[in-house]
């Protein structure tokens, strides 16, 4: 007591100690002598064993020896009790966290898991209320996902679910997330970390916030609070809430990843079905036309494509040839492509010239589509009797025509504006004759614009070289040679655009 080890045996008189006064509250009434022995474990002082007597010279060296031995035993007993209590607390925390883990083991969605944690935590941590607040990056607010109260605290109401609080308006939340550690306020009236409106509405007196962290990302804050009076949160309470917060953060992240995986699988299945539906729109096989060999290739860069081609049977055994490329990619382009294909089929059956067909398709695209997409489209009518090709080009890549007689390639360059942008497009028909052995190559920019790892484009010259090298082969062989050349050129670089080809070769 009083910080003294013990008074001198010779004298044994507290009145001789300058640190004491006659009315010192540390001394019992009529105390004349005092002996104090420290309670020590290793190098740590746990306290003092203090003995006082009403007689002078009451303590001997033997008393000192006995009290020192007793103090050692008391110190060990205190330490053992503390260790036992710490182990007991740790076991209780582990048991409680196991209960929380078991409760969240089922495949809950995030709001359900948050509600489970908010329900269990008040009883486990010995607090009045638990609230789960999730950080919304887009709106820069914390949203109350769940809030539950201690069943015995009937006067306490949960925080309103869906309540949003800006980070700047709730400094405690912002500080917890910024410092990534538990923080608490023992008396909210003496601090400005909690909004006064929240304090008034929900009666908060003391509050503890623990961050929800997973993989170095802060998902939100787990809050617990007391409403009856200011409160000092024990280390056991802090550790309990920290453990629950850790489990909840992992569970939320796992649930989100599972949801994302489910969504990816669903979208993958939908895109697979969309690919099959889109493929069903396109010709399954190239047509058989007397005196001509026709082949095609269609490779989508994604599950669905913006490229399309078609073979349209017309009167007098004529054949309509269509190749097109929508400005966008993916599902929007596929839908726009489907609309354009239907319009082409309907309008082409009306025996109009290619230029008139494309002008009418443009009008209907503008009437029936509210997107900002456009389409490049080449349409030609092949007459197997006259052996000529009447065509019009709405901004598409110019076809290649290889003359068997000269061995030279020329581009059918005449073209007009793309479709789907302006209400009136200037388009004209053009006509070419096809001699025996001549080869017509229709293609999209997925061929000429294909890029390798060196960021080089396949370009027109390589396409022409492949056609010249394989001109004596069948249309299918030429189409496969072009596809193989593009793939070899690109190598391991990803296919960034759809690739579509039509090869028409006159046989006789």
ROPA-861521 format. One record per residue (C-alpha): residue number from 1; chain; x, y, z. Coordinates in steps of 0.05 Angstrom, whole numbers. Each point is the difference from the previous one (the first is absolute). Example, Ala and Ser with C-alpha at 12.3 -4.5 7.8 and 13.67 -1.06 7.14 Angstrom:
+-----+-------+--------+--------+--------+
:  nr : kette :   east :  north :     up :
+-----+-------+--------+--------+--------+
:   1 :     A :    246 :    -90 :    156 :
:   2 :     A :     27 :     69 :    -13 :
+-----+-------+--------+--------+--------+
This chain:
+-----+-------+--------+--------+--------+
:  nr : kette :   east :  north :     up :
+-----+-------+--------+--------+--------+
:   1 :     A :      0 :      0 :      0 :
:   2 :     A :     23 :     70 :    -14 :
:   3 :     A :     55 :    -28 :    -46 :
:   4 :     A :     46 :    -19 :     58 :
:   5 :     A :     31 :    -69 :      5 :
:   6 :     A :      0 :      1 :     76 :
:   7 :     A :     22 :     46 :     56 :
:   8 :     A :     67 :    -11 :     35 :
:   9 :     A :      0 :    -55 :     51 :
:  10 :     A :     41 :     44 :     47 :
:  11 :     A :    -54 :     49 :     18 :
:  12 :     A :    -57 :    -30 :    -40 :
:  13 :     A :    -36 :     66 :      7 :
:  14 :     A :    -43 :     32 :    -55 :
:  15 :     A :      7 :     67 :     34 :
:  16 :     A :     72 :      0 :    -21 :
:  17 :     A :    -20 :     -6 :    -74 :
:  18 :     A :     -5 :     68 :    -33 :
:  19 :     A :    -48 :    -28 :    -53 :
:  20 :     A :    -55 :     -9 :     52 :
:  21 :     A :    -43 :     48 :     39 :
:  22 :     A :    -38 :    -13 :     64 :
:  23 :     A :    -67 :      1 :    -38 :
:  24 :     A :     25 :    -37 :    -62 :
:  25 :     A :    -59 :    -39 :    -28 :
:  26 :     A :     47 :    -56 :    -20 :
:  27 :     A :     11 :    -17 :     73 :
:  28 :     A :    -50 :    -36 :     44 :
:  29 :     A :    -18 :     36 :     66 :
:  30 :     A :     54 :     -3 :     53 :
:  31 :     A :     51 :    -29 :    -49 :
:  32 :     A :     69 :      3 :     29 :
:  33 :     A :     38 :    -48 :    -44 :
:  34 :     A :     -8 :    -25 :    -72 :
:  35 :     A :     32 :    -54 :    -43 :
:  36 :     A :    -11 :     -2 :    -75 :
:  37 :     A :     24 :    -56 :    -46 :
:  38 :     A :     -8 :      4 :    -77 :
:  39 :     A :    -41 :    -54 :    -36 :
:  40 :     A :     46 :    -18 :    -58 :
:  41 :     A :      1 :    -50 :    -56 :
:  42 :     A :     66 :     -1 :    -37 :
:  43 :     A :     14 :     75 :     -8 :
:  44 :     A :    -71 :     23 :      3 :
:  45 :     A :    -32 :     31 :     61 :
:  46 :     A :    -72 :    -21 :      8 :
:  47 :     A :    -13 :     37 :     65 :
:  48 :     A :     21 :      5 :     73 :
:  49 :     A :    -12 :    -43 :     62 :
:  50 :     A :     -8 :     53 :     55 :
:  51 :     A :     -2 :    -15 :     75 :
:  52 :     A :    -10 :     53 :     54 :
:  53 :     A :      5 :     -3 :     76 :
:  54 :     A :    -21 :     44 :     59 :
:  55 :     A :     65 :    -13 :     38 :
:  56 :     A :     69 :     29 :    -14 :
:  57 :     A :     54 :    -48 :    -22 :
:  58 :     A :    -53 :    -53 :    -16 :
:  59 :     A :     36 :    -32 :    -58 :
:  60 :     A :     63 :    -43 :      0 :
:  61 :     A :     44 :    -29 :    -54 :
:  62 :     A :    -38 :    -65 :      9 :
:  63 :     A :    -65 :     36 :    -16 :
:  64 :     A :     32 :     28 :    -62 :
:  65 :     A :     21 :    -70 :    -22 :
:  66 :     A :    -69 :    -29 :     12 :
:  67 :     A :    -36 :     57 :    -35 :
:  68 :     A :     48 :     -3 :    -59 :
:  69 :     A :    -14 :    -74 :     -9 :
:  70 :     A :    -75 :     13 :      7 :
:  71 :     A :      5 :     57 :    -50 :
:  72 :     A :     33 :    -46 :    -50 :
:  73 :     A :    -56 :    -51 :      7 :
:  74 :     A :    -53 :     54 :     -6 :
:  75 :     A :     33 :     28 :    -62 :
:  76 :     A :      2 :    -69 :    -33 :
:  77 :     A :    -73 :    -11 :     18 :
:  78 :     A :    -20 :     67 :    -29 :
:  79 :     A :     39 :    -14 :    -64 :
:  80 :     A :    -31 :    -69 :     -6 :
:  81 :     A :    -69 :     30 :      9 :
:  82 :     A :     14 :     52 :    -53 :
:  83 :     A :     26 :    -52 :    -48 :
:  84 :     A :    -60 :    -44 :     14 :
:  85 :     A :    -47 :     58 :    -12 :
:  86 :     A :     36 :     19 :    -63 :
:  87 :     A :     -4 :    -72 :    -25 :
:  88 :     A :    -73 :     -2 :     20 :
:  89 :     A :    -13 :     65 :    -37 :
:  90 :     A :     38 :    -25 :    -61 :
:  91 :     A :    -41 :    -65 :      2 :
:  92 :     A :    -64 :     40 :      6 :
:  93 :     A :     21 :     44 :    -59 :
:  94 :     A :     18 :    -61 :    -42 :
:  95 :     A :    -65 :    -34 :     18 :
:  96 :     A :    -40 :     62 :    -17 :
:  97 :     A :     37 :      9 :    -66 :
:  98 :     A :    -13 :    -73 :    -16 :
:  99 :     A :    -74 :     13 :     12 :
: 100 :     A :      3 :     58 :    -48 :
: 101 :     A :     38 :    -41 :    -52 :
: 102 :     A :    -51 :    -57 :      5 :
: 103 :     A :    -57 :     49 :     -6 :
: 104 :     A :     31 :     29 :    -64 :
: 105 :     A :     21 :    -67 :    -29 :
: 106 :     A :    -64 :     -6 :    -39 :
: 107 :     A :     -1 :     32 :    -70 :
: 108 :     A :    -31 :     66 :     22 :
: 109 :     A :     -2 :     62 :    -41 :
: 110 :     A :     37 :     61 :     28 :
: 111 :     A :    -60 :     34 :     33 :
: 112 :     A :    -20 :    -66 :     34 :
: 113 :     A :     71 :    -11 :     26 :
: 114 :     A :      3 :     71 :     26 :
: 115 :     A :    -66 :     -9 :     36 :
: 116 :     A :     25 :    -65 :     32 :
: 117 :     A :     62 :     34 :     26 :
: 118 :     A :    -39 :     60 :     25 :
: 119 :     A :    -47 :    -47 :     38 :
: 120 :     A :     55 :    -43 :     33 :
: 121 :     A :     51 :     53 :     18 :
: 122 :     A :    -36 :     39 :     55 :
: 123 :     A :     -7 :    -63 :     43 :
: 124 :     A :     70 :    -25 :    -16 :
: 125 :     A :     35 :     66 :     14 :
: 126 :     A :    -46 :     24 :     56 :
: 127 :     A :    -22 :     64 :    -34 :
: 128 :     A :    -68 :     32 :    -13 :
: 129 :     A :      1 :      3 :    -75 :
: 130 :     A :     39 :    -22 :    -62 :
: 131 :     A :     -4 :     35 :    -68 :
: 132 :     A :     32 :    -21 :    -66 :
: 133 :     A :     18 :     57 :    -46 :
: 134 :     A :     25 :    -12 :    -71 :
: 135 :     A :     41 :     50 :    -40 :
: 136 :     A :    -31 :     21 :    -66 :
: 137 :     A :     56 :     24 :    -45 :
: 138 :     A :    -45 :     29 :    -54 :
: 139 :     A :    -41 :     44 :     48 :
: 140 :     A :     57 :     10 :     51 :
: 141 :     A :    -46 :    -18 :     58 :
: 142 :     A :     -6 :    -53 :     54 :
: 143 :     A :    -65 :    -39 :     -4 :
: 144 :     A :    -32 :    -37 :     58 :
: 145 :     A :     -7 :    -71 :    -24 :
: 146 :     A :    -25 :    -30 :     65 :
: 147 :     A :    -10 :     20 :     73 :
: 148 :     A :    -23 :    -41 :     60 :
: 149 :     A :     -6 :     12 :     75 :
: 150 :     A :     13 :    -41 :     62 :
: 151 :     A :    -65 :    -39 :     14 :
: 152 :     A :      0 :     25 :     73 :
: 153 :     A :      8 :     72 :    -22 :
: 154 :     A :    -73 :     12 :    -17 :
: 155 :     A :      7 :     75 :      3 :
: 156 :     A :     53 :      0 :    -55 :
: 157 :     A :    -21 :      3 :    -73 :
: 158 :     A :     42 :    -23 :    -60 :
: 159 :     A :     29 :     50 :    -47 :
: 160 :     A :    -43 :      8 :    -62 :
: 161 :     A :     21 :    -48 :    -56 :
: 162 :     A :     17 :     37 :    -64 :
: 163 :     A :     22 :     63 :     37 :
: 164 :     A :     57 :     34 :    -37 :
: 165 :     A :     52 :     44 :     32 :
: 166 :     A :     54 :     38 :    -37 :
: 167 :     A :     71 :    -12 :     24 :
: 168 :     A :     10 :     73 :     18 :
: 169 :     A :    -62 :     -2 :     44 :
: 170 :     A :     22 :    -59 :     42 :
: 171 :     A :     74 :     12 :     17 :
: 172 :     A :      6 :    -64 :     42 :
: 173 :     A :    -17 :    -44 :    -60 :
: 174 :     A :     48 :     38 :    -44 :
: 175 :     A :     56 :     -4 :     51 :
: 176 :     A :    -11 :    -75 :     12 :
: 177 :     A :      5 :    -14 :    -75 :
: 178 :     A :     58 :     47 :    -11 :
: 179 :     A :     42 :    -27 :     58 :
: 180 :     A :    -25 :    -72 :    -11 :
: 181 :     A :     -5 :    -15 :     74 :
: 182 :     A :    -53 :     -2 :     55 :
: 183 :     A :    -18 :     67 :     31 :
: 184 :     A :    -48 :     17 :     54 :
: 185 :     A :    -32 :     59 :     36 :
: 186 :     A :    -15 :    -12 :     74 :
: 187 :     A :    -44 :     61 :      7 :
: 188 :     A :    -29 :     28 :    -65 :
: 189 :     A :    -21 :     64 :     36 :
: 190 :     A :     73 :     17 :     10 :
: 191 :     A :     20 :    -12 :    -72 :
: 192 :     A :    -22 :     22 :    -70 :
: 193 :     A :     15 :    -65 :    -37 :
: 194 :     A :    -74 :    -21 :      0 :
: 195 :     A :    -53 :     44 :    -33 :
: 196 :     A :    -45 :     33 :     53 :
: 197 :     A :    -62 :    -19 :    -40 :
: 198 :     A :     20 :    -74 :      3 :
: 199 :     A :     13 :      6 :     75 :
: 200 :     A :    -68 :     32 :     12 :
: 201 :     A :    -39 :    -47 :    -43 :
: 202 :     A :     30 :    -64 :     25 :
: 203 :     A :     25 :     19 :     70 :
: 204 :     A :     72 :    -20 :    -10 :
: 205 :     A :     44 :     13 :     60 :
: 206 :     A :     63 :    -41 :    -17 :
: 207 :     A :     18 :    -30 :    -67 :
: 208 :     A :     53 :    -47 :    -28 :
: 209 :     A :     15 :     -6 :    -74 :
: 210 :     A :     41 :    -56 :    -33 :
: 211 :     A :     18 :      1 :    -75 :
: 212 :     A :    -24 :    -55 :    -46 :
: 213 :     A :     64 :    -15 :    -39 :
: 214 :     A :     15 :    -56 :    -50 :
: 215 :     A :     60 :     -3 :    -46 :
: 216 :     A :     20 :     71 :     20 :
: 217 :     A :    -68 :     28 :    -22 :
: 218 :     A :    -46 :     33 :     51 :
: 219 :     A :    -71 :    -23 :    -11 :
: 220 :     A :    -32 :     39 :     57 :
: 221 :     A :     -4 :      4 :     76 :
: 222 :     A :    -30 :    -44 :     54 :
: 223 :     A :    -27 :     45 :     55 :
: 224 :     A :    -21 :    -19 :     71 :
: 225 :     A :    -26 :     50 :     51 :
: 226 :     A :    -28 :     11 :     70 :
: 227 :     A :    -60 :     45 :     13 :
: 228 :     A :     -9 :      4 :     75 :
: 229 :     A :     65 :     34 :     21 :
: 230 :     A :     72 :     14 :    -22 :
: 231 :     A :     37 :    -66 :     -4 :
: 232 :     A :     72 :    -24 :      0 :
: 233 :     A :      6 :    -57 :    -50 :
: 234 :     A :     42 :    -57 :     27 :
: 235 :     A :     55 :    -34 :    -40 :
: 236 :     A :    -44 :    -61 :     -2 :
: 237 :     A :    -57 :     39 :    -33 :
: 238 :     A :     48 :     32 :    -50 :
: 239 :     A :     30 :    -68 :    -19 :
: 240 :     A :    -69 :    -31 :     -4 :
: 241 :     A :    -26 :     53 :    -47 :
: 242 :     A :     65 :     -1 :    -40 :
: 243 :     A :     -6 :    -75 :    -10 :
: 244 :     A :    -72 :      6 :    -22 :
: 245 :     A :     17 :     56 :    -48 :
: 246 :     A :     56 :    -41 :    -31 :
: 247 :     A :    -47 :    -59 :    -12 :
: 248 :     A :    -54 :     44 :    -28 :
: 249 :     A :     48 :     35 :    -48 :
: 250 :     A :     25 :    -67 :    -27 :
: 251 :     A :    -71 :    -26 :     -6 :
: 252 :     A :    -23 :     63 :    -37 :
: 253 :     A :     58 :     -5 :    -49 :
: 254 :     A :    -13 :    -75 :    -11 :
: 255 :     A :    -74 :     13 :    -12 :
: 256 :     A :     16 :     55 :    -49 :
: 257 :     A :     50 :    -44 :    -37 :
: 258 :     A :    -51 :    -57 :     -2 :
: 259 :     A :    -53 :     48 :    -26 :
: 260 :     A :     48 :     26 :    -53 :
: 261 :     A :     18 :    -71 :    -21 :
: 262 :     A :    -74 :    -18 :     -4 :
: 263 :     A :    -13 :     62 :    -41 :
: 264 :     A :     59 :    -15 :    -46 :
: 265 :     A :    -25 :    -71 :     -9 :
: 266 :     A :    -70 :     26 :    -15 :
: 267 :     A :     26 :     51 :    -50 :
: 268 :     A :     46 :    -52 :    -31 :
: 269 :     A :    -60 :    -46 :    -10 :
: 270 :     A :    -42 :     57 :    -28 :
: 271 :     A :     56 :     19 :    -48 :
: 272 :     A :      8 :    -72 :    -21 :
: 273 :     A :    -74 :     -3 :    -16 :
: 274 :     A :      5 :     68 :    -34 :
: 275 :     A :     58 :    -27 :    -43 :
: 276 :     A :    -41 :    -60 :    -20 :
: 277 :     A :    -60 :     44 :    -17 :
: 278 :     A :     43 :     48 :    -39 :
: 279 :     A :     33 :    -57 :    -37 :
: 280 :     A :    -68 :    -27 :    -18 :
: 281 :     A :    -15 :     66 :    -35 :
: 282 :     A :     59 :    -10 :    -46 :
: 283 :     A :      4 :    -50 :    -57 :
: 284 :     A :     23 :    -68 :     25 :
: 285 :     A :     30 :    -18 :    -67 :
: 286 :     A :     20 :     37 :    -63 :
: 287 :     A :    -50 :     -5 :    -57 :
: 288 :     A :      7 :    -43 :    -62 :
: 289 :     A :     -3 :     43 :    -62 :
: 290 :     A :     11 :    -30 :    -70 :
: 291 :     A :     68 :     21 :    -27 :
: 292 :     A :     24 :     29 :     66 :
: 293 :     A :     38 :    -23 :     61 :
: 294 :     A :    -18 :     39 :     64 :
: 295 :     A :     29 :     -5 :     70 :
: 296 :     A :     -2 :     41 :     64 :
: 297 :     A :     35 :     10 :     67 :
: 298 :     A :    -31 :     33 :     62 :
: 299 :     A :     40 :      7 :     64 :
: 300 :     A :    -27 :     42 :     58 :
: 301 :     A :     50 :     36 :     44 :
: 302 :     A :    -48 :     -8 :     58 :
: 303 :     A :    -58 :    -46 :     15 :
: 304 :     A :    -43 :     42 :    -46 :
: 305 :     A :     22 :     41 :    -60 :
: 306 :     A :    -14 :     64 :    -38 :
: 307 :     A :     21 :    -30 :    -67 :
: 308 :     A :    -51 :    -36 :    -42 :
: 309 :     A :     -7 :    -29 :    -69 :
: 310 :     A :    -58 :    -30 :    -39 :
: 311 :     A :    -20 :    -35 :    -63 :
: 312 :     A :    -68 :     22 :    -25 :
: 313 :     A :    -35 :    -43 :    -53 :
: 314 :     A :    -32 :     46 :    -53 :
: 315 :     A :    -41 :    -11 :    -62 :
: 316 :     A :     30 :    -28 :    -65 :
: 317 :     A :     50 :    -40 :     41 :
: 318 :     A :     36 :     63 :     19 :
: 319 :     A :     35 :      2 :     67 :
: 320 :     A :      6 :     60 :     48 :
: 321 :     A :     67 :      5 :     35 :
: 322 :     A :      3 :     40 :     65 :
: 323 :     A :     59 :     17 :     45 :
: 324 :     A :     -4 :     52 :     56 :
: 325 :     A :     34 :     26 :     63 :
: 326 :     A :    -36 :     36 :     57 :
: 327 :     A :     39 :     56 :     34 :
: 328 :     A :     -5 :    -30 :     70 :
: 329 :     A :     16 :    -69 :     28 :
: 330 :     A :    -34 :    -49 :     46 :
: 331 :     A :    -74 :     -7 :     15 :
: 332 :     A :    -21 :     71 :    -24 :
: 333 :     A :     34 :    -12 :    -66 :
: 334 :     A :    -31 :    -69 :     -6 :
: 335 :     A :    -70 :     29 :     10 :
: 336 :     A :     13 :     55 :    -51 :
: 337 :     A :     27 :    -52 :    -48 :
: 338 :     A :    -63 :    -42 :      8 :
: 339 :     A :    -43 :     61 :    -17 :
: 340 :     A :     42 :     17 :    -61 :
: 341 :     A :     -1 :    -72 :    -26 :
: 342 :     A :    -76 :     -5 :      6 :
: 343 :     A :     -8 :     67 :    -37 :
: 344 :     A :     48 :    -23 :    -55 :
: 345 :     A :    -38 :    -65 :    -10 :
: 346 :     A :    -67 :     35 :     -4 :
: 347 :     A :     21 :     58 :    -45 :
: 348 :     A :     44 :    -41 :    -46 :
: 349 :     A :    -59 :    -46 :    -17 :
: 350 :     A :    -34 :     60 :    -32 :
: 351 :     A :     44 :     -4 :    -63 :
: 352 :     A :     31 :     67 :     11 :
: 353 :     A :     70 :     18 :    -23 :
: 354 :     A :     55 :     -6 :     53 :
: 355 :     A :      5 :     75 :      9 :
: 356 :     A :    -76 :      7 :     10 :
: 357 :     A :      1 :    -58 :     49 :
: 358 :     A :     54 :     32 :     42 :
: 359 :     A :    -34 :     68 :      0 :
: 360 :     A :    -65 :    -31 :     25 :
: 361 :     A :     37 :    -40 :     53 :
: 362 :     A :     32 :     65 :     24 :
: 363 :     A :    -69 :     33 :      6 :
: 364 :     A :    -28 :    -58 :     41 :
: 365 :     A :     61 :     -4 :     44 :
: 366 :     A :     -8 :     73 :     19 :
: 367 :     A :    -75 :    -11 :     13 :
: 368 :     A :      8 :    -63 :     42 :
: 369 :     A :     65 :     10 :     38 :
: 370 :     A :     13 :     51 :     55 :
: 371 :     A :     73 :    -19 :      9 :
: 372 :     A :     59 :     40 :    -26 :
: 373 :     A :     29 :    -60 :    -37 :
: 374 :     A :     11 :     -3 :    -75 :
: 375 :     A :     16 :    -54 :    -50 :
: 376 :     A :     44 :     -8 :    -61 :
: 377 :     A :    -35 :    -45 :    -50 :
: 378 :     A :     17 :    -28 :    -69 :
: 379 :     A :    -56 :    -31 :    -42 :
: 380 :     A :      8 :    -32 :    -67 :
: 381 :     A :    -45 :    -41 :    -46 :
: 382 :     A :     35 :    -56 :    -38 :
: 383 :     A :    -32 :    -22 :    -66 :
: 384 :     A :     24 :    -70 :    -18 :
: 385 :     A :    -28 :      6 :    -70 :
: 386 :     A :     28 :     67 :    -21 :
: 387 :     A :     61 :    -11 :     45 :
: 388 :     A :      0 :     70 :     27 :
: 389 :     A :     -3 :     31 :     68 :
: 390 :     A :    -43 :     61 :     15 :
: 391 :     A :     18 :     31 :     67 :
: 392 :     A :     -1 :     60 :     46 :
: 393 :     A :     45 :     16 :     58 :
: 394 :     A :    -20 :     39 :     63 :
: 395 :     A :     68 :     16 :     30 :
: 396 :     A :     25 :    -71 :      2 :
: 397 :     A :     70 :    -26 :    -16 :
: 398 :     A :      8 :     -3 :    -76 :
: 399 :     A :     -3 :    -72 :    -26 :
: 400 :     A :     59 :    -32 :    -37 :
: 401 :     A :    -11 :    -25 :    -71 :
: 402 :     A :     55 :    -45 :    -28 :
: 403 :     A :     -1 :     -6 :    -76 :
: 404 :     A :     21 :    -70 :    -22 :
: 405 :     A :     18 :     27 :    -70 :
: 406 :     A :     49 :     53 :     25 :
: 407 :     A :     19 :    -28 :     69 :
: 408 :     A :    -11 :     69 :     29 :
: 409 :     A :    -43 :     23 :     58 :
: 410 :     A :    -41 :     62 :      0 :
: 411 :     A :    -43 :     31 :     55 :
: 412 :     A :    -73 :     15 :    -12 :
: 413 :     A :      8 :     68 :     31 :
: 414 :     A :    -66 :     34 :    -17 :
: 415 :     A :    -39 :     11 :     64 :
: 416 :     A :    -45 :     48 :     38 :
: 417 :     A :    -15 :     19 :     72 :
: 418 :     A :    -10 :    -47 :     58 :
: 419 :     A :    -71 :    -17 :     22 :
: 420 :     A :    -35 :     21 :     64 :
: 421 :     A :     27 :     72 :      6 :
: 422 :     A :    -32 :     46 :    -51 :
: 423 :     A :    -72 :     -3 :    -27 :
: 424 :     A :     24 :      5 :    -72 :
: 425 :     A :     61 :    -36 :    -27 :
: 426 :     A :     30 :      7 :    -69 :
: 427 :     A :      8 :    -71 :    -28 :
: 428 :     A :      8 :    -24 :    -72 :
: 429 :     A :     -1 :    -67 :    -33 :
: 430 :     A :     62 :    -27 :    -34 :
: 431 :     A :      9 :    -61 :    -44 :
: 432 :     A :     58 :    -47 :    -16 :
: 433 :     A :      4 :    -61 :    -45 :
: 434 :     A :     28 :    -66 :     26 :
: 435 :     A :     42 :    -42 :    -47 :
: 436 :     A :     18 :    -74 :     11 :
: 437 :     A :     50 :     -6 :     57 :
: 438 :     A :    -14 :     69 :     27 :
: 439 :     A :     -1 :      4 :     76 :
: 440 :     A :    -40 :     50 :     43 :
: 441 :     A :     22 :     10 :     72 :
: 442 :     A :    -48 :     34 :     48 :
: 443 :     A :     28 :     13 :     70 :
: 444 :     A :     -7 :     42 :     63 :
: 445 :     A :     55 :     41 :     33 :
: 446 :     A :     12 :    -58 :     48 :
: 447 :     A :     44 :    -26 :    -57 :
: 448 :     A :     41 :     60 :    -22 :
: 449 :     A :      2 :     34 :     69 :
: 450 :     A :     21 :    -62 :     39 :
: 451 :     A :     59 :     19 :     45 :
: 452 :     A :     58 :    -42 :     25 :
: 453 :     A :     40 :      8 :     64 :
: 454 :     A :     45 :     50 :    -36 :
: 455 :     A :    -62 :     43 :    -13 :
: 456 :     A :      6 :    -10 :    -75 :
: 457 :     A :    -62 :     -7 :    -43 :
: 458 :     A :    -12 :    -57 :    -49 :
: 459 :     A :    -19 :     51 :    -53 :
: 460 :     A :    -24 :     -6 :    -71 :
: 461 :     A :     66 :    -21 :    -31 :
: 462 :     A :      4 :    -64 :     41 :
: 463 :     A :    -73 :    -16 :    -18 :
: 464 :     A :     15 :      8 :    -73 :
: 465 :     A :     63 :    -43 :      5 :
: 466 :     A :    -40 :    -57 :     31 :
: 467 :     A :    -54 :      4 :    -54 :
: 468 :     A :     52 :      0 :    -56 :
: 469 :     A :     37 :    -59 :     32 :
: 470 :     A :    -63 :    -43 :      4 :
: 471 :     A :    -40 :     24 :    -61 :
: 472 :     A :      0 :    -69 :    -33 :
: 473 :     A :    -32 :    -32 :     61 :
: 474 :     A :    -73 :     -5 :     19 :
: 475 :     A :    -39 :     56 :     33 :
: 476 :     A :      1 :    -38 :     67 :
: 477 :     A :     75 :    -10 :     -5 :
: 478 :     A :     11 :     74 :    -15 :
: 479 :     A :    -44 :     20 :     60 :
: 480 :     A :     37 :    -47 :     46 :
: 481 :     A :     68 :     25 :    -26 :
: 482 :     A :    -20 :     71 :     16 :
: 483 :     A :    -24 :    -19 :     70 :
: 484 :     A :     64 :    -40 :     13 :
: 485 :     A :     44 :     57 :    -24 :
: 486 :     A :    -34 :     50 :     46 :
: 487 :     A :      6 :    -48 :     60 :
: 488 :     A :     73 :    -13 :    -14 :
: 489 :     A :     14 :     75 :     -7 :
: 490 :     A :    -37 :     18 :     64 :
: 491 :     A :     33 :    -56 :     40 :
: 492 :     A :    -17 :      2 :     74 :
: 493 :     A :    -30 :     70 :     -4 :
: 494 :     A :    -74 :     -1 :     18 :
: 495 :     A :    -52 :      6 :    -55 :
: 496 :     A :    -26 :     71 :      8 :
: 497 :     A :    -51 :      1 :    -56 :
: 498 :     A :    -48 :    -46 :    -35 :
: 499 :     A :     25 :    -33 :    -64 :
: 500 :     A :    -47 :    -15 :    -58 :
: 501 :     A :     16 :    -24 :    -71 :
: 502 :     A :    -39 :    -18 :    -62 :
: 503 :     A :     38 :    -30 :    -59 :
: 504 :     A :    -35 :     -7 :    -67 :
: 505 :     A :     36 :    -35 :    -58 :
: 506 :     A :    -29 :     -8 :    -71 :
: 507 :     A :     14 :    -70 :    -25 :
: 508 :     A :    -21 :      2 :    -73 :
+-----+-------+--------+--------+--------+
